[in-house]
């Protein structure tokens, strides 16, 4: 018979082996679980927060030194197809190189106490940029993952050219994942600091998205595009191959007719890399200026602007009546609520309307 000491040694070895196997199994399960659902991964050293769905990238909240505001960049479909333009951060062949301040999905405005926060970029001459406002990321407040949603809360400040902050912004992002669908709620609370803040009627604002070339509307105008090496190139004759975007509003307007009209939502649909894609931007009835005017341009700018009412009014008498000049008194706050949905595959206006009602029910 084996000695008791030998028996105990064999038992101990077996237990140790079983423990290692169990630990490895639990670790593998934990790693697999970490890849399931929506994960929100902060990396402050890299000035970014990555959002993944089932381990695959969806978008990132970034605030690099090369931008004058934080942005979500890039945005992808559930299949991983990019729906945002790469330029200026990651230029792709055949893209336009206009408006370097159009990056990803962002929120700011063109006239805040007379200062332009929308058009600022590092491409401006120093004397021009010195007259612009900057939205500065201050801190990550909270991150949270989940099976179908993940959340990110951040704090930023809107900084005037003299270096003084005029607004505090607290934003909560909710990232949604579903079959053939991705979504983002951007719930933005703006608080005036020590002085009144006037958002004078202006066409540049507030929630902006710059889309991939394929989602632009076909155009015949000569433009400047990136070549295969990423360098700007004049293109006198437009190549519209693969360019097939079409806007549609909740009020039934389509194409260029959407620009400057009001609506509860607008969609932009087209094929990207052979994949049917629909991007929907939803307004909320509790937002100031609801329903928004749509600053939806054929060259790929997709924006909801509830504050530029005089600018978008075509009738002079109507324009005088509609002038909003939305104002926050010192310490006063307001909240903007928007939802952006990205669908793999075609959706009907009725389906988008149902999503709009769901958004209103979900977000108060």
TORKOL-4160 file (C-alpha; in steps of 0.2 Angstrom, whole numbers, padded with zeros to 4 digits, m for minus):
364
<pt num="1" X="0000" Y="0000" Z="0000"/>
<pt num="2" X="0006" Y="0018" Z="m0003"/>
<pt num="3" X="0011" Y="0027" Z="0012"/>
<pt num="4" X="m0001" Y="0040" Z="0019"/>
<pt num="5" X="0011" Y="0054" Z="0015"/>
<pt num="6" X="0011" Y="0048" Z="m0004"/>
<pt num="7" X="m0008" Y="0047" Z="m0004"/>
<pt num="8" X="m0010" Y="0064" Z="0003"/>
<pt num="9" X="0003" Y="0070" Z="m0010"/>
<pt num="10" X="m0007" Y="0063" Z="m0024"/>
<pt num="11" X="m0023" Y="0070" Z="m0018"/>
<pt num="12" X="m0015" Y="0087" Z="m0016"/>
<pt num="13" X="m0008" Y="0086" Z="m0034"/>
<pt num="14" X="m0025" Y="0081" Z="m0041"/>
<pt num="15" X="m0034" Y="0095" Z="m0031"/>
<pt num="16" X="m0021" Y="0108" Z="m0037"/>
<pt num="17" X="m0023" Y="0102" Z="m0055"/>
<pt num="18" X="m0042" Y="0103" Z="m0054"/>
<pt num="19" X="m0040" Y="0120" Z="m0046"/>
<pt num="20" X="m0029" Y="0126" Z="m0061"/>
<pt num="21" X="m0042" Y="0118" Z="m0073"/>
<pt num="22" X="m0056" Y="0127" Z="m0065"/>
<pt num="23" X="m0047" Y="0143" Z="m0064"/>
<pt num="24" X="m0043" Y="0142" Z="m0082"/>
<pt num="25" X="m0061" Y="0138" Z="m0086"/>
<pt num="26" X="m0068" Y="0153" Z="m0076"/>
<pt num="27" X="m0055" Y="0164" Z="m0084"/>
<pt num="28" X="m0060" Y="0159" Z="m0101"/>
<pt num="29" X="m0078" Y="0161" Z="m0096"/>
<pt num="30" X="m0075" Y="0178" Z="m0089"/>
<pt num="31" X="m0065" Y="0183" Z="m0105"/>
<pt num="32" X="m0080" Y="0177" Z="m0116"/>
<pt num="33" X="m0092" Y="0186" Z="m0105"/>
<pt num="34" X="m0082" Y="0202" Z="m0107"/>
<pt num="35" X="m0084" Y="0200" Z="m0126"/>
<pt num="36" X="m0103" Y="0199" Z="m0125"/>
<pt num="37" X="m0114" Y="0214" Z="m0124"/>
<pt num="38" X="m0108" Y="0232" Z="m0124"/>
<pt num="39" X="m0092" Y="0236" Z="m0116"/>
<pt num="40" X="m0086" Y="0254" Z="m0113"/>
<pt num="41" X="m0067" Y="0255" Z="m0110"/>
<pt num="42" X="m0059" Y="0271" Z="m0105"/>
<pt num="43" X="m0041" Y="0275" Z="m0109"/>
<pt num="44" X="m0037" Y="0293" Z="m0103"/>
<pt num="45" X="m0018" Y="0291" Z="m0108"/>
<pt num="46" X="m0024" Y="0289" Z="m0126"/>
<pt num="47" X="m0037" Y="0302" Z="m0124"/>
<pt num="48" X="m0051" Y="0290" Z="m0129"/>
<pt num="49" X="m0065" Y="0279" Z="m0123"/>
<pt num="50" X="m0068" Y="0264" Z="m0134"/>
<pt num="51" X="m0085" Y="0256" Z="m0136"/>
<pt num="52" X="m0086" Y="0238" Z="m0141"/>
<pt num="53" X="m0101" Y="0226" Z="m0145"/>
<pt num="54" X="m0097" Y="0208" Z="m0143"/>
<pt num="55" X="m0079" Y="0212" Z="m0143"/>
<pt num="56" X="m0080" Y="0221" Z="m0160"/>
<pt num="57" X="m0077" Y="0240" Z="m0161"/>
<pt num="58" X="m0093" Y="0251" Z="m0163"/>
<pt num="59" X="m0086" Y="0269" Z="m0159"/>
<pt num="60" X="m0074" Y="0279" Z="m0148"/>
<pt num="61" X="m0076" Y="0295" Z="m0138"/>
<pt num="62" X="m0060" Y="0304" Z="m0142"/>
<pt num="63" X="m0053" Y="0321" Z="m0138"/>
<pt num="64" X="m0036" Y="0322" Z="m0146"/>
<pt num="65" X="m0026" Y="0338" Z="m0147"/>
<pt num="66" X="m0029" Y="0339" Z="m0165"/>
<pt num="67" X="m0048" Y="0343" Z="m0163"/>
<pt num="68" X="m0057" Y="0358" Z="m0155"/>
<pt num="69" X="m0071" Y="0347" Z="m0147"/>
<pt num="70" X="m0073" Y="0329" Z="m0142"/>
<pt num="71" X="m0082" Y="0318" Z="m0154"/>
<pt num="72" X="m0088" Y="0300" Z="m0157"/>
<pt num="73" X="m0077" Y="0293" Z="m0171"/>
<pt num="74" X="m0079" Y="0283" Z="m0181"/>
<pt num="75" X="m0096" Y="0275" Z="m0182"/>
<pt num="76" X="m0099" Y="0258" Z="m0188"/>
<pt num="77" X="m0114" Y="0247" Z="m0193"/>
<pt num="78" X="m0117" Y="0230" Z="m0184"/>
<pt num="79" X="m0107" Y="0222" Z="m0198"/>
<pt num="80" X="m0093" Y="0234" Z="m0195"/>
<pt num="81" X="m0095" Y="0245" Z="m0210"/>
<pt num="82" X="m0089" Y="0263" Z="m0208"/>
<pt num="83" X="m0103" Y="0276" Z="m0210"/>
<pt num="84" X="m0092" Y="0291" Z="m0205"/>
<pt num="85" X="m0079" Y="0300" Z="m0216"/>
<pt num="86" X="m0061" Y="0297" Z="m0212"/>
<pt num="87" X="m0054" Y="0314" Z="m0216"/>
<pt num="88" X="m0045" Y="0323" Z="m0208"/>
<pt num="89" X="m0040" Y="0310" Z="m0195"/>
<pt num="90" X="m0039" Y="0295" Z="m0206"/>
<pt num="91" X="m0041" Y="0300" Z="m0225"/>
<pt num="92" X="m0047" Y="0287" Z="m0237"/>
<pt num="93" X="m0045" Y="0288" Z="m0256"/>
<pt num="94" X="m0059" Y="0297" Z="m0265"/>
<pt num="95" X="m0065" Y="0307" Z="m0250"/>
<pt num="96" X="m0069" Y="0326" Z="m0250"/>
<pt num="97" X="m0056" Y="0336" Z="m0240"/>
<pt num="98" X="m0068" Y="0351" Z="m0236"/>
<pt num="99" X="m0073" Y="0356" Z="m0218"/>
<pt num="100" X="m0060" Y="0349" Z="m0208"/>
<pt num="101" X="m0070" Y="0352" Z="m0192"/>
<pt num="102" X="m0083" Y="0339" Z="m0198"/>
<pt num="103" X="m0077" Y="0324" Z="m0188"/>
<pt num="104" X="m0088" Y="0310" Z="m0183"/>
<pt num="105" X="m0103" Y="0314" Z="m0172"/>
<pt num="106" X="m0102" Y="0330" Z="m0162"/>
<pt num="107" X="m0112" Y="0344" Z="m0153"/>
<pt num="108" X="m0108" Y="0362" Z="m0153"/>
<pt num="109" X="m0114" Y="0379" Z="m0161"/>
<pt num="110" X="m0110" Y="0393" Z="m0173"/>
<pt num="111" X="m0114" Y="0408" Z="m0162"/>
<pt num="112" X="m0112" Y="0408" Z="m0143"/>
<pt num="113" X="m0111" Y="0426" Z="m0137"/>
<pt num="114" X="m0104" Y="0430" Z="m0154"/>
<pt num="115" X="m0091" Y="0417" Z="m0154"/>
<pt num="116" X="m0091" Y="0402" Z="m0167"/>
<pt num="117" X="m0088" Y="0385" Z="m0159"/>
<pt num="118" X="m0093" Y="0375" Z="m0174"/>
<pt num="119" X="m0080" Y="0380" Z="m0187"/>
<pt num="120" X="m0065" Y="0379" Z="m0176"/>
<pt num="121" X="m0051" Y="0367" Z="m0181"/>
<pt num="122" X="m0032" Y="0366" Z="m0182"/>
<pt num="123" X="m0032" Y="0369" Z="m0200"/>
<pt num="124" X="m0036" Y="0388" Z="m0197"/>
<pt num="125" X="m0023" Y="0401" Z="m0197"/>
<pt num="126" X="m0018" Y="0405" Z="m0178"/>
<pt num="127" X="m0026" Y="0422" Z="m0180"/>
<pt num="128" X="m0042" Y="0414" Z="m0185"/>
<pt num="129" X="m0042" Y="0400" Z="m0173"/>
<pt num="130" X="m0039" Y="0413" Z="m0159"/>
<pt num="131" X="m0057" Y="0420" Z="m0162"/>
<pt num="132" X="m0065" Y="0403" Z="m0161"/>
<pt num="133" X="m0073" Y="0394" Z="m0146"/>
<pt num="134" X="m0067" Y="0377" Z="m0140"/>
<pt num="135" X="m0076" Y="0363" Z="m0131"/>
<pt num="136" X="m0064" Y="0356" Z="m0119"/>
<pt num="137" X="m0065" Y="0338" Z="m0112"/>
<pt num="138" X="m0063" Y="0339" Z="m0093"/>
<pt num="139" X="m0067" Y="0322" Z="m0086"/>
<pt num="140" X="m0075" Y="0305" Z="m0088"/>
<pt num="141" X="m0088" Y="0304" Z="m0074"/>
<pt num="142" X="m0094" Y="0286" Z="m0077"/>
<pt num="143" X="m0093" Y="0271" Z="m0088"/>
<pt num="144" X="m0104" Y="0256" Z="m0088"/>
<pt num="145" X="m0106" Y="0240" Z="m0099"/>
<pt num="146" X="m0121" Y="0229" Z="m0101"/>
<pt num="147" X="m0129" Y="0216" Z="m0112"/>
<pt num="148" X="m0138" Y="0227" Z="m0123"/>
<pt num="149" X="m0133" Y="0245" Z="m0118"/>
<pt num="150" X="m0117" Y="0253" Z="m0112"/>
<pt num="151" X="m0116" Y="0271" Z="m0104"/>
<pt num="152" X="m0103" Y="0284" Z="m0104"/>
<pt num="153" X="m0104" Y="0301" Z="m0094"/>
<pt num="154" X="m0092" Y="0315" Z="m0097"/>
<pt num="155" X="m0090" Y="0333" Z="m0092"/>
<pt num="156" X="m0084" Y="0346" Z="m0104"/>
<pt num="157" X="m0083" Y="0365" Z="m0104"/>
<pt num="158" X="m0086" Y="0378" Z="m0118"/>
<pt num="159" X="m0071" Y="0389" Z="m0118"/>
<pt num="160" X="m0071" Y="0407" Z="m0125"/>
<pt num="161" X="m0056" Y="0414" Z="m0135"/>
<pt num="162" X="m0050" Y="0423" Z="m0119"/>
<pt num="163" X="m0049" Y="0406" Z="m0110"/>
<pt num="164" X="m0064" Y="0408" Z="m0099"/>
<pt num="165" X="m0077" Y="0395" Z="m0098"/>
<pt num="166" X="m0095" Y="0400" Z="m0103"/>
<pt num="167" X="m0104" Y="0384" Z="m0102"/>
<pt num="168" X="m0102" Y="0368" Z="m0092"/>
<pt num="169" X="m0108" Y="0352" Z="m0102"/>
<pt num="170" X="m0113" Y="0336" Z="m0094"/>
<pt num="171" X="m0117" Y="0323" Z="m0107"/>
<pt num="172" X="m0123" Y="0305" Z="m0105"/>
<pt num="173" X="m0121" Y="0293" Z="m0120"/>
<pt num="174" X="m0131" Y="0277" Z="m0121"/>
<pt num="175" X="m0124" Y="0265" Z="m0133"/>
<pt num="176" X="m0137" Y="0252" Z="m0140"/>
<pt num="177" X="m0134" Y="0235" Z="m0148"/>
<pt num="178" X="m0147" Y="0225" Z="m0157"/>
<pt num="179" X="m0149" Y="0213" Z="m0171"/>
<pt num="180" X="m0143" Y="0223" Z="m0187"/>
<pt num="181" X="m0144" Y="0239" Z="m0177"/>
<pt num="182" X="m0133" Y="0251" Z="m0167"/>
<pt num="183" X="m0139" Y="0266" Z="m0158"/>
<pt num="184" X="m0133" Y="0281" Z="m0148"/>
<pt num="185" X="m0142" Y="0292" Z="m0136"/>
<pt num="186" X="m0133" Y="0309" Z="m0133"/>
<pt num="187" X="m0142" Y="0318" Z="m0118"/>
<pt num="188" X="m0133" Y="0334" Z="m0116"/>
<pt num="189" X="m0136" Y="0346" Z="m0102"/>
<pt num="190" X="m0129" Y="0364" Z="m0104"/>
<pt num="191" X="m0127" Y="0375" Z="m0089"/>
<pt num="192" X="m0122" Y="0394" Z="m0090"/>
<pt num="193" X="m0109" Y="0398" Z="m0078"/>
<pt num="194" X="m0106" Y="0416" Z="m0072"/>
<pt num="195" X="m0115" Y="0426" Z="m0086"/>
<pt num="196" X="m0129" Y="0425" Z="m0098"/>
<pt num="197" X="m0127" Y="0414" Z="m0114"/>
<pt num="198" X="m0136" Y="0418" Z="m0130"/>
<pt num="199" X="m0136" Y="0406" Z="m0144"/>
<pt num="200" X="m0140" Y="0418" Z="m0158"/>
<pt num="201" X="m0149" Y="0411" Z="m0173"/>
<pt num="202" X="m0136" Y="0402" Z="m0184"/>
<pt num="203" X="m0136" Y="0388" Z="m0197"/>
<pt num="204" X="m0121" Y="0379" Z="m0189"/>
<pt num="205" X="m0127" Y="0368" Z="m0176"/>
<pt num="206" X="m0131" Y="0358" Z="m0165"/>
<pt num="207" X="m0129" Y="0339" Z="m0167"/>
<pt num="208" X="m0118" Y="0336" Z="m0182"/>
<pt num="209" X="m0113" Y="0320" Z="m0192"/>
<pt num="210" X="m0101" Y="0319" Z="m0207"/>
<pt num="211" X="m0104" Y="0303" Z="m0217"/>
<pt num="212" X="m0094" Y="0292" Z="m0228"/>
<pt num="213" X="m0093" Y="0296" Z="m0247"/>
<pt num="214" X="m0105" Y="0283" Z="m0252"/>
<pt num="215" X="m0119" Y="0291" Z="m0241"/>
<pt num="216" X="m0117" Y="0308" Z="m0250"/>
<pt num="217" X="m0129" Y="0313" Z="m0263"/>
<pt num="218" X="m0122" Y="0312" Z="m0281"/>
<pt num="219" X="m0116" Y="0329" Z="m0287"/>
<pt num="220" X="m0109" Y="0337" Z="m0303"/>
<pt num="221" X="m0099" Y="0351" Z="m0295"/>
<pt num="222" X="m0080" Y="0350" Z="m0296"/>
<pt num="223" X="m0072" Y="0347" Z="m0279"/>
<pt num="224" X="m0056" Y="0343" Z="m0270"/>
<pt num="225" X="m0054" Y="0325" Z="m0264"/>
<pt num="226" X="m0040" Y="0314" Z="m0257"/>
<pt num="227" X="m0030" Y="0303" Z="m0268"/>
<pt num="228" X="m0024" Y="0285" Z="m0265"/>
<pt num="229" X="m0010" Y="0292" Z="m0254"/>
<pt num="230" X="m0021" Y="0304" Z="m0244"/>
<pt num="231" X="m0016" Y="0320" Z="m0253"/>
<pt num="232" X="m0029" Y="0333" Z="m0258"/>
<pt num="233" X="m0032" Y="0333" Z="m0277"/>
<pt num="234" X="m0043" Y="0344" Z="m0288"/>
<pt num="235" X="m0056" Y="0335" Z="m0297"/>
<pt num="236" X="m0065" Y="0345" Z="m0310"/>
<pt num="237" X="m0077" Y="0331" Z="m0315"/>
<pt num="238" X="m0086" Y="0322" Z="m0302"/>
<pt num="239" X="m0085" Y="0303" Z="m0301"/>
<pt num="240" X="m0101" Y="0298" Z="m0293"/>
<pt num="241" X="m0098" Y="0279" Z="m0294"/>
<pt num="242" X="m0105" Y="0271" Z="m0278"/>
<pt num="243" X="m0112" Y="0288" Z="m0271"/>
<pt num="244" X="m0130" Y="0285" Z="m0268"/>
<pt num="245" X="m0136" Y="0293" Z="m0252"/>
<pt num="246" X="m0154" Y="0300" Z="m0250"/>
<pt num="247" X="m0162" Y="0310" Z="m0236"/>
<pt num="248" X="m0179" Y="0308" Z="m0231"/>
<pt num="249" X="m0189" Y="0318" Z="m0217"/>
<pt num="250" X="m0203" Y="0313" Z="m0206"/>
<pt num="251" X="m0213" Y="0326" Z="m0216"/>
<pt num="252" X="m0210" Y="0316" Z="m0232"/>
<pt num="253" X="m0197" Y="0328" Z="m0239"/>
<pt num="254" X="m0183" Y="0319" Z="m0249"/>
<pt num="255" X="m0166" Y="0323" Z="m0256"/>
<pt num="256" X="m0160" Y="0341" Z="m0256"/>
<pt num="257" X="m0178" Y="0347" Z="m0251"/>
<pt num="258" X="m0175" Y="0341" Z="m0234"/>
<pt num="259" X="m0163" Y="0355" Z="m0230"/>
<pt num="260" X="m0170" Y="0369" Z="m0220"/>
<pt num="261" X="m0186" Y="0360" Z="m0216"/>
<pt num="262" X="m0193" Y="0355" Z="m0199"/>
<pt num="263" X="m0196" Y="0337" Z="m0194"/>
<pt num="264" X="m0196" Y="0325" Z="m0179"/>
<pt num="265" X="m0183" Y="0314" Z="m0188"/>
<pt num="266" X="m0173" Y="0312" Z="m0204"/>
<pt num="267" X="m0165" Y="0297" Z="m0212"/>
<pt num="268" X="m0150" Y="0295" Z="m0224"/>
<pt num="269" X="m0150" Y="0279" Z="m0233"/>
<pt num="270" X="m0139" Y="0271" Z="m0246"/>
<pt num="271" X="m0127" Y="0257" Z="m0250"/>
<pt num="272" X="m0109" Y="0257" Z="m0242"/>
<pt num="273" X="m0097" Y="0244" Z="m0248"/>
<pt num="274" X="m0113" Y="0234" Z="m0255"/>
<pt num="275" X="m0122" Y="0235" Z="m0239"/>
<pt num="276" X="m0139" Y="0243" Z="m0237"/>
<pt num="277" X="m0137" Y="0256" Z="m0223"/>
<pt num="278" X="m0149" Y="0268" Z="m0215"/>
<pt num="279" X="m0144" Y="0282" Z="m0203"/>
<pt num="280" X="m0158" Y="0290" Z="m0193"/>
<pt num="281" X="m0157" Y="0305" Z="m0182"/>
<pt num="282" X="m0171" Y="0308" Z="m0170"/>
<pt num="283" X="m0176" Y="0324" Z="m0162"/>
<pt num="284" X="m0186" Y="0325" Z="m0145"/>
<pt num="285" X="m0201" Y="0335" Z="m0141"/>
<pt num="286" X="m0193" Y="0341" Z="m0125"/>
<pt num="287" X="m0178" Y="0349" Z="m0134"/>
<pt num="288" X="m0178" Y="0368" Z="m0136"/>
<pt num="289" X="m0184" Y="0373" Z="m0153"/>
<pt num="290" X="m0193" Y="0357" Z="m0157"/>
<pt num="291" X="m0195" Y="0351" Z="m0170"/>
<pt num="292" X="m0178" Y="0354" Z="m0177"/>
<pt num="293" X="m0173" Y="0362" Z="m0193"/>
<pt num="294" X="m0162" Y="0350" Z="m0203"/>
<pt num="295" X="m0145" Y="0356" Z="m0209"/>
<pt num="296" X="m0144" Y="0341" Z="m0221"/>
<pt num="297" X="m0132" Y="0344" Z="m0235"/>
<pt num="298" X="m0129" Y="0333" Z="m0250"/>
<pt num="299" X="m0110" Y="0333" Z="m0248"/>
<pt num="300" X="m0112" Y="0323" Z="m0232"/>
<pt num="301" X="m0116" Y="0335" Z="m0217"/>
<pt num="302" X="m0131" Y="0328" Z="m0208"/>
<pt num="303" X="m0136" Y="0340" Z="m0193"/>
<pt num="304" X="m0151" Y="0344" Z="m0182"/>
<pt num="305" X="m0152" Y="0362" Z="m0178"/>
<pt num="306" X="m0167" Y="0368" Z="m0167"/>
<pt num="307" X="m0159" Y="0385" Z="m0163"/>
<pt num="308" X="m0156" Y="0393" Z="m0180"/>
<pt num="309" X="m0174" Y="0396" Z="m0184"/>
<pt num="310" X="m0173" Y="0414" Z="m0191"/>
<pt num="311" X="m0159" Y="0408" Z="m0203"/>
<pt num="312" X="m0169" Y="0393" Z="m0210"/>
<pt num="313" X="m0185" Y="0403" Z="m0212"/>
<pt num="314" X="m0188" Y="0407" Z="m0230"/>
<pt num="315" X="m0201" Y="0420" Z="m0228"/>
<pt num="316" X="m0195" Y="0437" Z="m0221"/>
<pt num="317" X="m0210" Y="0440" Z="m0210"/>
<pt num="318" X="m0209" Y="0422" Z="m0204"/>
<pt num="319" X="m0191" Y="0424" Z="m0200"/>
<pt num="320" X="m0194" Y="0440" Z="m0190"/>
<pt num="321" X="m0207" Y="0430" Z="m0179"/>
<pt num="322" X="m0196" Y="0415" Z="m0178"/>
<pt num="323" X="m0180" Y="0423" Z="m0172"/>
<pt num="324" X="m0176" Y="0413" Z="m0156"/>
<pt num="325" X="m0159" Y="0419" Z="m0149"/>
<pt num="326" X="m0161" Y="0405" Z="m0136"/>
<pt num="327" X="m0154" Y="0412" Z="m0120"/>
<pt num="328" X="m0148" Y="0404" Z="m0103"/>
<pt num="329" X="m0146" Y="0415" Z="m0088"/>
<pt num="330" X="m0132" Y="0413" Z="m0076"/>
<pt num="331" X="m0133" Y="0396" Z="m0068"/>
<pt num="332" X="m0148" Y="0391" Z="m0079"/>
<pt num="333" X="m0148" Y="0374" Z="m0088"/>
<pt num="334" X="m0156" Y="0366" Z="m0103"/>
<pt num="335" X="m0155" Y="0348" Z="m0110"/>
<pt num="336" X="m0154" Y="0342" Z="m0128"/>
<pt num="337" X="m0160" Y="0324" Z="m0131"/>
<pt num="338" X="m0155" Y="0315" Z="m0147"/>
<pt num="339" X="m0155" Y="0297" Z="m0153"/>
<pt num="340" X="m0145" Y="0291" Z="m0168"/>
<pt num="341" X="m0149" Y="0274" Z="m0176"/>
<pt num="342" X="m0138" Y="0265" Z="m0188"/>
<pt num="343" X="m0147" Y="0250" Z="m0197"/>
<pt num="344" X="m0140" Y="0236" Z="m0208"/>
<pt num="345" X="m0154" Y="0235" Z="m0221"/>
<pt num="346" X="m0168" Y="0245" Z="m0227"/>
<pt num="347" X="m0181" Y="0252" Z="m0215"/>
<pt num="348" X="m0198" Y="0260" Z="m0219"/>
<pt num="349" X="m0204" Y="0277" Z="m0213"/>
<pt num="350" X="m0216" Y="0268" Z="m0202"/>
<pt num="351" X="m0202" Y="0259" Z="m0194"/>
<pt num="352" X="m0193" Y="0275" Z="m0191"/>
<pt num="353" X="m0208" Y="0283" Z="m0184"/>
<pt num="354" X="m0210" Y="0268" Z="m0172"/>
<pt num="355" X="m0192" Y="0271" Z="m0166"/>
<pt num="356" X="m0196" Y="0289" Z="m0164"/>
<pt num="357" X="m0210" Y="0285" Z="m0152"/>
<pt num="358" X="m0200" Y="0273" Z="m0143"/>
<pt num="359" X="m0186" Y="0286" Z="m0140"/>
<pt num="360" X="m0199" Y="0298" Z="m0133"/>
<pt num="361" X="m0205" Y="0285" Z="m0121"/>
<pt num="362" X="m0188" Y="0279" Z="m0116"/>
<pt num="363" X="m0180" Y="0296" Z="m0113"/>
<pt num="364" X="m0188" Y="0310" Z="m0102"/>
